[in-house]
Amino acid sequence: MVGFTGTARHPKALAIRLPDGRVALSQRLTTALVSVIAPRLLPQPGRAFTKTGDAYAPAGGDVVVEVVAGTTRHAVVTVGRLR
């Protein structure tokens, strides 16, 4: 995980680095995931952008998530759980 959208207290989606190096935004996070991920986010200054131009706030820390990534032309990433 390299960042998030929304606020650090209430992230809406995560910016995920895929195995091929691309960064994609996840589907909207569930309330249950927000409650466990938000306390571990370490926001970094500035803004970053995916290749498609979607903005996100960079984050540091040790947040590792398990995802399911679709294989369509546009990445569809769903966060399953925090690892």
C-alpha positions in Angstrom: 0.0 0.0 0.0 1.4 3.4 -1.0 -1.3 5.8 -0.1 -5.0 6.5 0.3 -7.9 8.8 -0.7 -10.1 10.6 1.8 -8.6 11.5 5.2 -6.2 9.5 7.3 -8.9 9.1 9.9 -11.5 8.0 7.3 -9.8 6.7 4.2 -12.1 6.0 1.3 -9.8 3.9 -0.9 -6.2 2.7 -0.8 -3.5 3.3 -3.5 -2.0 -0.1 -4.1 1.2 -0.9 -5.9 0.5 -3.9 -8.2 3.0 -6.6 -9.0 3.7 -5.0 -12.4 4.6 -1.7 -10.7 1.4 0.2 -11.5 -0.4 2.0 -8.7 -4.2 1.6 -8.7 -6.9 2.8 -6.4 -8.9 0.1 -4.6 -12.6 -0.1 -4.5 -14.2 1.8 -1.6 -13.2 0.4 1.8 -15.7 -1.1 4.1 -16.3 0.4 7.5 -14.7 -2.7 9.1 -11.5 -2.2 7.1 -11.4 1.5 7.8 -11.5 0.9 11.5 -8.4 -1.3 11.4 -6.4 0.5 8.6 -6.9 4.1 9.7 -5.0 3.9 13.0 -1.9 2.5 11.1 -1.8 5.1 8.3 1.2 7.5 8.4 0.3 10.3 6.0 3.3 11.8 4.1 3.3 15.4 2.8 2.2 16.2 -0.8 0.0 14.5 -3.4 0.8 11.6 -5.7 -1.0 10.4 -8.9 -1.7 7.1 -10.6 -0.8 6.8 -14.2 -4.4 7.5 -15.1 -4.3 10.8 -13.1 -6.2 9.8 -9.9 -4.8 11.7 -6.9 -4.0 10.2 -3.6 -2.2 11.1 -0.4 1.1 9.2 0.0 1.5 7.1 3.2 4.4 5.4 4.9 4.4 2.8 7.6 3.9 -0.9 7.7 0.4 -1.3 6.2 0.2 -4.4 4.1 -3.1 -5.5 2.7 -4.3 -8.6 0.9 -6.1 -7.7 -2.3 -8.0 -9.3 -5.2 -7.0 -7.7 -8.5 -9.2 -8.1 -11.6 -7.5 -8.8 -14.9 -9.4 -6.4 -17.0 -7.8 -3.5 -19.0 -8.4 -1.2 -16.0 -7.2 -2.5 -12.7 -10.1 -3.4 -10.3 -8.6 -3.9 -6.9 -10.6 -5.0 -3.9 -9.0 -4.9 -0.4 -9.7 -8.2 1.4 -8.0 -7.7 4.7 -5.1 -6.2 6.6 -2.1 -8.5 7.0 
